[in-house]
Structures are given as C-alpha cells and as structure tokens.
Amino acid sequence: MKALSDNSMRHNDQRKPRPRPTISDVARLAGVSISTVSRVLNDTAPVSPEVEQRVRQAIEMLNYTPHLAARNLAVRKTETIGLLLPEVGNNFFAPLLRGVENAIRPTEYQLLVHASLRVPDPAPWRHSPIGEHNADGMLVFVSSMDEAELLRNYERGFPMVLLFFMPPANARIPYVSFDNATGLCQVVEHLVKVHGRRRIVYLRGPIGNMDSDEREAAFRETMERLGVPVYPELIGRGNYSAYGGEQAILELIERGVEFDAIFAGDDDAATGVLAALRRCGRAVPEDVAVVGFDDIPFSAHLNPPLTTVHAPVEQAGYIAARKLLSLLAGEMPELATRLPVELVIRQSCGCGRT
C-alpha cells in the first residue's frame, strides 16, 4: 500500500466546499475500512505504520474532527458477530450458516443470528436488532435491512459485509454474491438448444432481491439473443419458496396459459412447482421441463431429480465471514467477490430419461 500521492492531495484541495467530513470520507480517501480509521483514532488495535500514515494524512487533508461516537467506536468489544437474515425456514440458509460457523469457529467470536421474518414494516430495523450495542460486526443478507439503516451503520463505522447484494453508491462495504448471469445463460441455452423449449416460465424472487433482479435480466437477455420471445404472461413470482412456486404455477394453469418449461427461481420454489404440476396431471419432463437454482442437498432426491444451477452457498458464507474478520482485524478485504456457478444436469429438464 502506498502513501497518498501529491496528485491526490492537489485533487482534494481543488474540490468544491463540502459538508463536514465524516469518518467514511476519511476511509474512502485513505483506501481503508471505516473500522480501520476507528482503530487509528482510538488506538484500540494495531495497524501497519503505512496504513496509519495514510489514515492520518487523510484526516489532515480533510480537516476531519471525530465525533464522540466515532472516537468511542470499538472501545467496547462484544466478541460477537451478527448475522441478519430475512428468515430461517428456507433450505438455502442451512449451508450458508454452516459456512459462516466454519469461518468463525477457530476465533474468539460467537455468532448471533436474527431473522426478520420479512415483516411488512416500512422501517423494520428502526430498533436495530443487531448493531454495535451487541456485536462487533455484522453480516447482512439481502432484504434484511433497509438502505437508510445500512448507511447509518456505515457512517458510524460499524463493520459490515453484505450477502447477495451490493452496497449503496459510495459506500465501501464488502459483499459476496454469485455469478447469476452465467447461471441463467446456461439454463436458458440448455432448455432451448438441447430440449427445444420455447415457452419458458420465469419465476422471480422477492422484490428488491439483487439475485432475482440479475437472474431475470440475464434470462431476458439470453432469450433475446437466442431469438426466443419472452411472453409477459410467463413472468411470475415464486418468492423463493415452495408455497410461492406452487401458487404461481397453479394460477397460470387456471388461467389457461400454455408453457413447456419453467425456471423456478430457486430449488425451494421448484419443489412447489413440481407439486403443482403433479396436482394438475402435467408430466415432468415430458410435458414441462423444470429447472431450479442453488443445488441445495434435497434437489437430487426430488421426483424427478432436479436439474439446477450449483451455487456454492456454504463457500459464500465462509468467505463473507472471513471478510468480516479481516475488517475486525483492521484490514480491508477485497470489496467484491462473485462466486462461479455451474449447471447440474439431472432428469427434470428431460436429460437421462428412457
């Protein structure tokens, strides 16, 4: 890491007047995490002389004066890491938790898990179930915290790592996600090129879910590239749940909508899709091909075994926790990690049937 250059200092001097600088401004200019700035201010944990020089140089350049809350940050250590989830009933969360636990088990930290249960409150986290009052840092799952509260924690210098969504603009918060575009491209190409399916249902996840948005965008782009129409009536919402997937397909069948393949959004929704098709006498894969996403353990044991996209969920939990541990040690980890995914061919798409 290099000290701030004269060019950076001149560029900063030429900036227009701005509001009182914050601890995040110092972190951004110094190229470190907010928690590292806090450790330099409070002398609560060692940082390298080079990093300390960059932080103090940024403080001087910005004429930053710490707030009392910032100066008190990290003085009290809870030896607890928080994990904020939207729920715990989905099968996706077991391997995610296993990965997080494997990362923190060798350390002095304990894991505190809180589930929001997707409460329909416009500001569900006004009471901050996890924060600096009960944790030293936090892993935040997509849709578990609104942006305003996320930014408040960031401005206070509370260490965070995001799971499956990107931070707001100008917020240097590390995150872990999947290569959703590649996964959806593989799914659509397989259904169209190998099995000749053209009326493909797309079941998206909950509103505001980054994975769902990326997967839908990739679905539309790949269908267009292959010259296959995307019919509005075939775009539904399975909400990444068995109930949601079942209800979405039952509704399409009741409306008389024709389709020959379904991308279920995730494997949980796919279980509901299969149940709905069985209930209505539709054979899988003879009448309708079904594909999921995540490759959670039971997907290989469904009837028929589910073709899906393997996403390394446990690895994502492990890497996210390791990033948070780096922040807590005063180091800035790589901001963005996109984990590769892979199409897993089983029988629900039409392969391997005799």
C-alpha positions as CSV (number, residue, x, y, z in Angstrom):
1,M,0.0,0.0,0.0
2,K,1.4,3.4,-0.9
3,A,1.1,6.7,0.9
4,L,-1.4,9.2,-0.6
5,S,0.2,10.9,-3.7
6,D,0.7,14.6,-4.2
7,N,-1.8,14.4,-7.1
8,S,-4.4,13.0,-4.8
9,M,-3.8,15.9,-2.3
10,R,-3.9,18.5,-5.1
11,H,-7.1,17.0,-6.4
12,N,-8.7,17.0,-3.0
13,D,-7.6,20.7,-2.5
14,Q,-9.4,21.6,-5.7
15,R,-12.7,20.2,-4.6
16,K,-15.6,22.5,-4.0
17,P,-16.6,23.2,-0.4
18,R,-18.5,20.3,1.1
19,P,-20.3,19.4,4.3
20,R,-18.4,18.5,7.4
21,P,-16.3,15.4,6.5
22,T,-17.3,12.1,8.0
23,I,-15.3,9.0,9.1
24,S,-16.4,7.4,5.8
25,D,-14.8,10.2,3.8
26,V,-11.5,9.6,5.6
27,A,-11.8,5.8,4.9
28,R,-12.6,6.4,1.3
29,L,-9.6,8.8,0.8
30,A,-7.2,6.6,2.7
31,G,-8.4,3.4,0.9
32,V,-9.2,1.5,4.1
33,S,-12.3,0.4,6.0
34,I,-14.1,2.6,8.5
35,S,-13.2,0.3,11.3
36,T,-9.5,0.8,10.4
37,V,-9.9,4.6,10.7
38,S,-11.6,4.0,14.1
39,R,-8.7,1.8,15.3
40,V,-6.2,4.5,14.3
41,L,-8.3,7.2,16.1
42,N,-8.8,5.1,19.3
43,D,-5.5,3.2,19.3
44,T,-7.6,0.0,20.0
45,A,-5.8,-2.4,17.7
46,P,-2.5,-2.4,15.8
47,V,-2.3,-1.3,12.2
48,S,0.7,-1.1,10.0
49,P,2.7,2.1,10.1
50,E,2.0,2.6,6.4
51,V,-1.8,2.3,6.9
52,E,-1.7,4.6,9.9
53,Q,0.2,7.2,7.8
54,R,-2.4,7.1,5.1
55,V,-5.2,7.5,7.6
56,R,-3.6,10.4,9.4
57,Q,-2.8,12.0,6.1
58,A,-6.4,11.8,5.0
59,I,-7.6,13.2,8.4
60,E,-5.3,16.2,7.9
61,M,-6.3,16.7,4.3
62,L,-10.0,16.7,5.1
63,N,-9.6,18.6,8.4
64,Y,-11.6,15.8,10.0
65,T,-12.7,16.1,13.6
66,P,-14.0,12.9,15.1
67,H,-17.5,12.8,16.6
68,L,-17.6,11.5,20.1
69,A,-19.4,8.4,18.9
70,A,-16.7,7.7,16.3
71,R,-14.0,8.1,18.9
72,N,-15.8,5.7,21.2
73,L,-16.2,3.2,18.5
74,A,-14.6,-0.2,19.1
75,V,-13.7,0.6,22.7
76,R,-16.1,-2.0,23.9
77,K,-15.7,-5.4,22.4
78,T,-18.6,-7.9,22.5
79,E,-16.7,-10.8,20.9
80,T,-19.9,-11.4,18.9
81,I,-20.6,-11.4,15.1
82,G,-24.1,-10.8,14.0
83,L,-25.9,-12.4,11.0
84,L,-29.1,-10.7,9.8
85,L,-31.4,-12.9,7.7
86,P,-34.9,-12.3,6.3
87,E,-36.0,-15.8,7.6
88,V,-34.5,-19.1,8.6
89,G,-37.0,-21.6,7.2
90,N,-35.7,-21.6,3.6
91,N,-33.4,-24.5,2.8
92,F,-30.8,-22.1,1.4
93,F,-29.8,-20.9,4.9
94,A,-28.5,-24.2,6.4
95,P,-25.4,-24.4,4.2
96,L,-24.9,-20.6,4.5
97,L,-24.9,-20.8,8.3
98,R,-22.5,-23.8,8.1
99,G,-20.1,-21.7,6.1
100,V,-20.2,-18.8,8.5
101,E,-19.8,-21.0,11.5
102,N,-16.8,-22.8,9.9
103,A,-15.1,-19.4,9.5
104,I,-15.6,-18.1,13.0
105,R,-15.2,-21.3,14.9
106,P,-11.4,-21.0,15.3
107,T,-11.8,-17.4,16.6
108,E,-12.9,-15.9,19.9
109,Y,-16.2,-14.7,18.2
110,Q,-19.6,-16.1,18.8
111,L,-22.4,-15.9,16.3
112,L,-25.7,-14.0,16.9
113,V,-28.4,-14.8,14.3
114,H,-31.5,-12.6,13.9
115,A,-34.4,-13.3,11.4
116,S,-36.6,-10.6,10.2
117,L,-39.3,-13.0,9.1
118,R,-40.0,-10.5,6.3
119,V,-42.1,-8.2,8.4
120,P,-44.0,-5.8,6.1
121,D,-42.9,-2.8,8.1
122,P,-41.7,0.3,6.0
123,A,-38.9,0.7,8.5
124,P,-38.5,-2.7,10.2
125,W,-35.0,-2.1,11.6
126,R,-35.6,1.2,13.5
127,H,-34.9,-0.9,16.6
128,S,-31.6,-2.3,15.3
129,P,-31.8,-5.9,16.4
130,I,-28.1,-6.3,15.7
131,G,-25.6,-3.4,16.0
132,E,-22.7,-2.0,18.0
133,H,-24.7,-2.5,21.2
134,N,-24.5,-6.3,20.9
135,A,-22.0,-7.2,18.2
136,D,-18.6,-6.1,16.9
137,G,-19.6,-6.6,13.2
138,M,-22.4,-7.9,11.1
139,L,-23.2,-10.0,8.0
140,V,-26.3,-8.6,6.3
141,F,-28.4,-10.8,4.0
142,V,-30.2,-9.2,1.1
143,S,-33.6,-7.6,2.1
144,S,-32.8,-7.9,5.8
145,M,-32.0,-4.2,6.4
146,D,-33.3,-1.1,4.6
147,E,-30.8,1.2,2.9
148,A,-31.2,4.1,5.4
149,E,-30.3,1.9,8.4
150,L,-27.4,0.3,6.4
151,L,-25.9,3.7,5.7
152,R,-26.4,4.8,9.3
153,N,-24.4,1.8,10.5
154,Y,-21.8,2.5,7.8
155,E,-21.4,6.2,8.8
156,R,-20.9,5.1,12.4
157,G,-18.1,2.9,11.3
158,F,-19.8,-0.4,12.2
159,P,-18.1,-3.2,10.3
160,M,-20.4,-5.0,7.8
161,V,-20.2,-7.5,5.0
162,L,-23.2,-7.9,2.6
163,L,-24.5,-11.2,1.3
164,F,-26.0,-11.3,-2.2
165,F,-26.5,-7.6,-2.7
166,M,-24.3,-4.6,-3.5
167,P,-23.8,-1.6,-1.2
168,P,-25.3,1.8,-1.9
169,A,-23.2,4.1,-4.1
170,N,-20.0,5.5,-2.5
171,A,-20.3,3.0,0.5
172,R,-17.2,0.9,0.7
173,I,-18.8,-2.2,2.1
174,P,-17.5,-5.6,1.1
175,Y,-20.0,-8.1,-0.4
176,V,-20.3,-11.6,-1.7
177,S,-22.6,-12.8,-4.4
178,F,-23.0,-15.4,-7.2
179,D,-22.3,-15.1,-11.0
180,N,-26.1,-15.1,-11.7
181,A,-25.8,-14.1,-15.3
182,T,-23.7,-17.1,-16.3
183,G,-26.0,-19.5,-14.4
184,L,-29.1,-18.2,-16.2
185,C,-27.4,-18.2,-19.6
186,Q,-26.5,-21.9,-19.1
187,V,-30.1,-22.7,-18.0
188,V,-31.8,-21.0,-20.9
189,E,-29.4,-22.3,-23.5
190,H,-29.8,-25.8,-22.3
191,L,-33.6,-25.6,-22.3
192,V,-33.7,-24.0,-25.8
193,K,-30.8,-25.7,-27.6
194,V,-30.9,-29.2,-26.1
195,H,-34.7,-29.6,-25.4
196,G,-36.3,-27.2,-27.9
197,R,-38.4,-25.5,-25.2
198,R,-39.7,-22.0,-26.2
199,R,-42.5,-21.0,-23.9
200,I,-40.4,-20.8,-20.7
201,V,-41.9,-19.5,-17.4
202,Y,-39.6,-17.4,-15.3
203,L,-40.5,-17.3,-11.6
204,R,-38.6,-14.4,-9.9
205,G,-37.8,-14.0,-6.2
206,P,-38.9,-11.3,-3.8
207,I,-39.0,-7.6,-4.8
208,G,-35.7,-5.9,-4.1
209,N,-33.6,-9.1,-4.2
210,M,-30.4,-8.5,-6.2
211,D,-30.0,-12.1,-7.2
212,S,-33.5,-12.2,-8.5
213,D,-33.1,-9.0,-10.5
214,E,-29.8,-10.2,-12.0
215,R,-31.3,-13.6,-12.9
216,E,-34.3,-12.0,-14.6
217,A,-32.1,-9.6,-16.6
218,A,-29.9,-12.5,-17.7
219,F,-33.0,-14.6,-18.6
220,R,-34.4,-11.8,-20.8
221,E,-31.0,-11.1,-22.5
222,T,-30.3,-14.8,-23.3
223,M,-33.8,-15.4,-24.6
224,E,-33.4,-12.3,-26.9
225,R,-30.0,-13.5,-28.1
226,L,-31.4,-16.9,-28.9
227,G,-34.4,-15.4,-30.7
228,V,-37.0,-16.8,-28.3
229,P,-39.9,-14.5,-27.3
230,V,-40.3,-13.5,-23.6
231,Y,-44.0,-13.6,-23.0
232,P,-45.3,-11.2,-20.3
233,E,-47.8,-13.8,-19.1
234,L,-44.9,-16.2,-18.4
235,I,-43.1,-13.9,-15.9
236,G,-44.3,-14.7,-12.4
237,R,-43.2,-14.6,-8.8
238,G,-42.3,-17.6,-6.8
239,N,-40.7,-15.7,-4.0
240,Y,-38.0,-18.3,-3.4
241,S,-40.5,-20.5,-1.5
242,A,-42.3,-23.8,-2.2
243,Y,-45.6,-22.2,-1.5
244,G,-44.9,-19.3,-3.8
245,G,-43.7,-21.6,-6.6
246,E,-46.8,-23.9,-6.3
247,Q,-49.3,-21.0,-6.2
248,A,-47.7,-19.2,-9.2
249,I,-48.0,-22.3,-11.4
250,L,-51.5,-23.2,-10.3
251,E,-52.5,-19.7,-11.2
252,L,-51.0,-20.0,-14.7
253,I,-52.7,-23.3,-15.3
254,E,-56.1,-21.9,-14.0
255,R,-55.8,-19.0,-16.5
256,G,-55.1,-21.4,-19.4
257,V,-51.6,-20.1,-20.0
258,E,-49.5,-22.5,-22.2
259,F,-45.9,-23.3,-21.3
260,D,-43.4,-26.1,-21.9
261,A,-40.6,-25.2,-19.4
262,I,-40.2,-23.5,-16.0
263,F,-37.3,-21.8,-14.4
264,A,-38.4,-21.8,-10.8
265,G,-36.1,-19.1,-9.4
266,D,-34.5,-21.4,-6.8
267,D,-34.8,-25.0,-5.6
268,D,-37.3,-24.3,-2.9
269,A,-39.7,-22.8,-5.4
270,A,-39.0,-25.7,-7.7
271,T,-40.4,-28.2,-5.1
272,G,-43.7,-26.2,-5.2
273,V,-43.6,-26.1,-9.0
274,L,-43.3,-29.9,-9.1
275,A,-46.2,-30.3,-6.7
276,A,-48.4,-28.1,-8.7
277,L,-47.7,-29.9,-12.0
278,R,-48.4,-33.3,-10.4
279,R,-51.6,-32.0,-8.9
280,C,-52.7,-30.9,-12.4
281,G,-51.6,-34.0,-14.2
282,R,-48.7,-32.5,-16.0
283,A,-45.8,-34.9,-16.5
284,V,-42.2,-33.7,-15.8
285,P,-40.2,-33.5,-18.0
286,E,-42.4,-35.0,-20.8
287,D,-45.0,-32.1,-20.7
288,V,-43.0,-29.5,-18.8
289,A,-39.3,-29.2,-18.1
290,V,-38.4,-27.8,-14.7
291,V,-35.1,-26.2,-13.6
292,G,-34.0,-24.6,-10.3
293,F,-31.1,-22.7,-8.9
294,D,-28.8,-23.3,-5.8
295,D,-28.4,-27.1,-5.9
296,I,-29.4,-27.5,-2.2
297,P,-29.0,-31.1,-1.0
298,F,-32.5,-32.4,-1.5
299,S,-32.7,-31.3,-5.1
300,A,-31.0,-34.5,-6.2
301,H,-33.7,-36.6,-4.4
302,L,-36.8,-35.0,-5.9
303,N,-39.0,-36.9,-8.3
304,P,-37.7,-36.4,-10.9
305,P,-34.2,-35.3,-9.7
306,L,-33.9,-31.6,-10.3
307,T,-31.7,-30.0,-12.9
308,T,-30.4,-26.9,-11.3
309,V,-27.5,-24.5,-11.1
310,H,-25.0,-25.3,-8.4
311,A,-24.2,-22.2,-6.3
312,P,-21.5,-22.5,-3.6
313,V,-23.7,-21.3,-0.8
314,E,-21.5,-22.7,2.0
315,Q,-18.5,-21.1,0.4
316,A,-20.3,-17.8,0.2
317,G,-21.0,-17.8,4.0
318,Y,-17.4,-18.8,4.7
319,I,-15.9,-16.0,2.5
320,A,-18.3,-13.4,3.9
321,A,-17.4,-14.2,7.4
322,R,-13.7,-14.2,6.6
323,K,-14.1,-10.7,5.1
324,L,-15.8,-9.5,8.3
325,L,-13.0,-11.0,10.4
326,S,-10.5,-9.1,8.3
327,L,-12.4,-5.8,8.9
328,L,-12.4,-6.6,12.6
329,A,-8.6,-7.1,12.4
330,G,-8.2,-3.6,10.8
331,E,-7.7,-4.9,7.3
332,M,-9.7,-4.0,4.2
333,P,-10.6,-7.2,2.3
334,E,-11.5,-7.3,-1.4
335,L,-14.7,-5.4,-1.8
336,A,-16.5,-7.5,-4.4
337,T,-16.5,-11.3,-4.6
338,R,-18.5,-13.1,-7.4
339,L,-18.5,-16.8,-7.0
340,P,-18.8,-19.0,-10.1
341,V,-21.8,-21.3,-10.6
342,E,-22.3,-24.4,-12.7
343,L,-25.3,-26.1,-14.4
344,V,-26.0,-29.5,-12.9
345,I,-27.9,-31.8,-15.3
346,R,-30.4,-34.3,-13.9
347,Q,-33.7,-35.5,-15.2
348,S,-36.3,-32.8,-14.6
349,C,-35.2,-31.0,-17.8
350,G,-35.5,-34.1,-20.0
351,C,-32.0,-35.5,-19.8
352,G,-31.3,-39.1,-18.8
353,R,-34.9,-40.3,-19.4
354,T,-35.5,-43.5,-21.2
